[in-house]
Amino acid sequence: MRLIDLSQPMTDAGPNCPVHPPIQFRQIANHAADGWQMELMTLASHTGSHLDAPLHKMAGGVSIDQIPLEAFVGPAVIADLRGIAADTAIEPALLESRLPAVLSDRIVLLATGWGDRRAKTLEWQAHSPFLAPTAAQWLVDRRIRAVGIDHYSIGGSREPGNARTHEILLGANVWVVEELRFSAEAFALPQPFQFWALPINLPGFSGSFCRPVAVVP
């Protein structure tokens, strides 16, 4: 078995959602002074490659630790949307043209190419493509298990669309993985392929960092 990394790195002062606290990493012990090394991290739970649980948008919703670990491992398909323009709403017709007919219990990963543009730019922060609420409902109607995208927010940066897309997905107990990055090797995988995105055990949290990977048998 081999794993293909689908995650984004997290770095000090690195790119993240602009309304979230900035990422801060600092070394608080080192070998020369202390004989060991340790780092302190200050960041929101929805930073870098991360999972959204229903609690993220739904009051009283399920928290990340209440979702069985097995739910985060399963068959995935990639919707190749590379070349999509800034500010474009991903609508049902586009998804239907890029995905197989049967999606029940599948993890649907939206590859817009914007994971490769990840930077502290106005374009990346405020003008990404996004999943339209109509397309979120289209996916829910097909009984998918989860959906992911290669940007910090599947619903984009504008309201009320961002909230509505999240509410449709999370309200149907469809978990979300954001901030993916797809390599050429990932696009070459036969579909569906096995996908893992295990959360950290954070009781009561609305989301968690994760390390999303594709499994190559």
N, C-alpha and C positions, 0 to 999 in steps of 0.2 A: 504494500500500500504506500502511496505517495500523496502528499497534500500540496495543493496549489493555494497560495496565500491570496485572499481576496480583501485584505484589510488595508486601511490607511495608517501610516505611522502617526504617532502623537509626539510632538516636540515642543520644547519650551517656546511660548509665544507663537505657536503654530496656528494655521488656519482653523477656524471653528465658526459656529453660528455667531454672528456679530452681536446678538442680544444676550448671549451667554457670557459668563465671566471669562476673561482671557486665561489661556493655559499658562500655568506657572510651575516649572520644575526647578528644584535647586538641590544641590548635594549638601547634606547635613552631616556627613561623616566621610572621611577619606582614609586611605591606608597610611599615608605619611603621618597624619596627626593622631589617628584613632586605632589604626591596625585593622580597620574594616571599612566598608563603604555602604552608604545608604542614601536614598533620595526622598525628598518630600514633594508630593504632588498636590496642586490646587487646581481643581477643574470641576465642571458640572458632570453629572452622571450621563448626560447625553452628548458626549464629546468623542470625536474620532469614530471609528467603527463601533456602532452601538445598537442596542435593541430598545424598542418602545413596547412597553406593556400597556394594556388598556387603562391602567391608572394614570398614565401620562396625560390623557385628555378626558377621561371619564371619571367623575367623582364616584368613589365607591367601587371602582373597577379593580380587576385583578392586578396585583403587584408582580414584579418580575420573578420573585421567588416562589410565587404560587402557581406558576406555569410549569408543568412537568418537564424535566430536562429532555425527555425523549421528543418533545414537540419541536425542539431546536435542531433536530437531526432528521433529514428526510430527503426525498427526491426533489430536485430543483430543475427549473428550466430558465434559460436566459432569453429575454426579449431584446434583440439587437436593435437598438435605437440610435446607434452612432450616426452623427451628422445632424441630429435634431438641433434646431436653432434656439437661441436664447429666448426666454419668456414663452416658450411653446407649451401649451397644454397637451398632455398625452391623453388622447380621447379613446373610447372603446374601439373605433374602427381601426386605429393604428395598432392597438394591442392585438386585435383579432387577426390582423395581417402578419404579425410577427410571432405568434404563439400557437402551439398545437391546440387542437379542438378540445381535448380532454385535459382539464386542469384540476380536477378534484383532488384534494389533499396535496397538491403540489406547492412548492415554494417558488414564487415567481420573482425573478430578479431582473430589474430594469436597468439596462446598460446604455446610458445616454452618451457616454464618453466624457462626461463632465468630471468624473473622478480624476482624469488626467489633467484637468485645468485647475485643480485645487490650489488655491492661493488666496492671499488677502487682497483680492481685487474687488472692485464694485461689481464687475460682471459675475464673478463666482458667488459673491455674497448675496446679490439681490436680483439676478436675472437668469437663474437656472431654468431649464425645463422642469415641469412638475406634473404629477398625476392629478388629472381633473377629478372632481367628485363623481362625475358620471362614470369615469373609468374605475374608480374605487368601488362603486356599486356593481359594475360589470364583473369585477374580479370576485367580489363577495358572492354574487349570484352563481358563480362557477365553483363555489365551495373550496377556494384555495386555503391552504394552511397559513401562509405568510407571504409577505411581499417585501422586496428590498429595492434600493436605488443607490446609485453612485454619487450622492450629494447629501448634504447634512440634513435636508428635509424633503421628504417625499411629496409634501404638499406645496413646496416652494416657499417664498418669503412674504407672500401677500395674504392679507385677511379680507374676507372671511374664508376664502378658498382653502388655505392651509389647514385651518381648524376643521373645516367640514370634511376634507379628505381623511384626516386622521380619525375623526369621529366615526365615519362610516366604517373604516377598517377596524379600528380598535373596538368599536361598539359591537362588531360581529366576532370579537375574539380572534381577529387576524392580527398576529404580531407583526411588527415592522422592523426591518434592519436597514440602517442608513449608513452613509459614508463607506460604501464599498469601492473597490477598484478592480477592474477586470483586465487581465493580461491577455495577450494573444493566445497563450496556452489554454486559458479558460474558454475562450470562444471556440476552440478546436475540440472541446470535449463532446462526446456523444451525449445526447439529451434523452431522458433526464439523467442527471448525475447526482451522486450523494453530496449533500451540503451539511456542514456543521457550523453552528454559531452559538457556542455555549456562553451563557451569562455568568458573571461573578455572583456569588451567593450574598445578595444584599437585601435582607428582609425589609419589606415595606417600601422598597424603591419603585419608582415609575419606569425605570430603565436601567441599563447596565452596559458598560463596555463589553466587547466580545472580540473574539478572533475568528472571523468567518473564513472558512476554507472549503475548497472543493476536493473531493476524494477521488484519486485516480487508482483504480483497482490494480 
